[in-house]
Every structure is written in structure tokens, then in C-alpha cells.
Amino acid sequence: MAIDQLDGRILVLLAREPRIGVLEMSRRLGVARGTVQARLDRLQSSGVIQGFGPQVDPAALGYPVTAFATLQIRQGQGPDVRAHLASVPEVLELHTTTGTGDMRCRLVARSNADLQRVIDRVVGFDGIVRASTAIVMENPVPLRIIPLVEQAAADSEGH
């Protein structure tokens, strides 16, 4: 879905101040409340906005170690491996990939020693043939969306 400048301004404001209300958004953006609500509804129904939940820091919950595991799986075992990995709370994300591995997942743990427990649980499933794990040392560019939103909004103005 293409977004325009107003959609972009709404998304940036919402990302920066997730607890802002629709009325306050309309005041700051200089548009009618109904316009903001209609835009939010459209952005949500089209899947651009996927949720309004809090962003939770795993480290603040006691999981300061992050790692990425690249998994090779047995042919035909994808659905079973996905279900297995979804049952492991420390698996925060799972992506199927091209290249040397079949899947890549982001893991968290309470310590490096606890990471071994998490890895053992992840690979202790018959459908996983091999895993290669890399521990994250630093996250200098955390997940960010605002620059992408601003670029998408700017692109729509150029068309």
C-alpha cells in the first residue's frame, strides 16, 4: 500500500508518541479528527499498522543476551519446525531464508550459559539438522521504521 504525506506524519507521530490520542493527533497535524481516524483505520486494515502494543525490552525483563541462529532443517519438516520454534519463548523472531540456512531466528537468554540451554531446546528437535549461532555484541541501529515511513511518504509525493 502506498502512503502519502499525511499518512507518513500520522505514523511518525504515533511511533514517537504511542500513547497519543486521535483528538490530540488531529490538533497537532491540523486535520479533522475524523480524517485521522479514517486514516488510522485504513492503515490498520491494510496491514501497515500491525499493532498498538507496548515495545518491550527483553534485557529489562532479564534477557540481556541476544543471538541469531541459522538453522538447516530436514526437507518437508518446515511446518513442524515452525511449530516447535513457536513454542520456545526465547525465540523472538523466525524468518525463512535463502542461502546457507533455511531459517534464521533471533533468540534471547538470561546469560551466555543460559543461551546454551536455549540453543539445546531449539536444536533438540528432530527436524533441525544443524544450527550456527552468533551472539550479538552491540545493536548500534535498533529496529527502526520512521526513516522508511518518511521515505515512503516522500516517494508518494514524487509520483
N, C-alpha and C positions, 0 to 999 in steps of 0.2 A: 504494500500500500504506500502510495506517495503521501508525504505530509507537506503542508505549506508552512509559511512563516508563523501563523498563529498557532498551529499545532505544535510547532517547534518551541515557541515561547511557553505554551502550556506545559509541555513535557519538561523543559528546563526548570521552570518554576516548581513544578511538582517534584522533580528529582532533588532540587536544592532544599525544598521545604515540604517534606511529605505529609505533614500534618495540616497544611493549609486547607481552608475550606473553599468551596466553589464560589461563594459570595466574595471572599477576600481575593481570590484569583481574578474574578471579573473586575473588581475595583482596580487592582494593580495593572491589569492588562488593558483596561479601558474598553472593555466589551461587555455586552449584556450577560447576565447570569445564565440565561437560557442558552446563549451561544456557547459558553464554556461547558455547560452540562452536556449539550448535544455533541460537542467535540470530544469530550471525555468518553461519552457513551460509544461514539463511533471508533475512537482509538482503542477502547477496550474490546468491543465486539469484533474488530478486525485483527486483534491479537497484538497490536503494537504495545499496548499496556497489558502486561501479563498478571499484575497483582499490585496490591497496595499494602502488603505485609511489611513488617519491620526488617531491616537489614541486620542480621545477627553476626557478630564476630566470633568465629569458633575459638579463637585464642582467649577471649573473655569468658568463654564457657569452660575453659580448662583444656583446650585442644590447641596448643601453640605450634605444633609440628604439622607442616603441610608437605605432602609428597604427591608426585604424579606417577602412576603405574601404567605401563604399556603392557597390554595383555594379548597373548596369542591364544585363540580358542580353537577347539575341535570343530571341524566342519559340521554344520547342522545343529550346533549347540547354542547358537545365539540367543534364542528366547529363554532357555534355561539359565544361561549365564547372566542375562539381564535380570531375571527374577532373583537369582542368588545375590547379585551385587546390590539390588534394591533393598535387600533385607539386612544389609550391613550399614548401621547408622553412620559410621565414619566415612562411607563413600558419599561424597557431596555431589559429585557430577560424574556422568558417564557419557562418553561420546564413542560412536563407532567411527573408525578412521581408515584411511588408505595408508599405504606404506608398510613398514616392517611389522607393525602390530595390527590387531583387529579392533581393539578397543583401548581407550585411554580414560583413566579415571583419576579424579582428584580425591585424595584421602587426607584425613586429619587424624592426629593421635595426641595423647597426653605427654608423650616423651619419645625419644628415639627408641628406647626399649619397648614402649607400648606400640610403636609403629610396627615392630616385628610381629606382635600379636595381631594387629590389623591385617598386615600382609598375609600372615598364615591363614587368617579367616577368609580373606579374599581368594587366595590360590588353593585353599583346601576344598575345592570343588572340582569334580571330575572333568567338567567341560573346559577348564582352563589348563592349557598345556604349559605355558611359560609366562613369567612376568619379569619385567625390568622396571625397577623403581628408582626415581630420582627425588631426593629431598630438596625442598625449596629453601634457599638460603635467605632470600630477601624478595620482597614484592614491590619494586620501585614504581610500577604503574599498575595499581589495583584495577579490578574490573571497573570500567567506566563506559558510560553511554552518552553523556552530554555532548562530547565533541562529534560523535556520529549523528546525533539528533540535529545539531546545528548544521552539519554538512548536508544532511538530507533535506533540511528546510531550505538551505541556500540553493541546493541543486534544483528544487522545485520552482524557485523564482526565476531560474535561468531558462526554463522551458517555455 
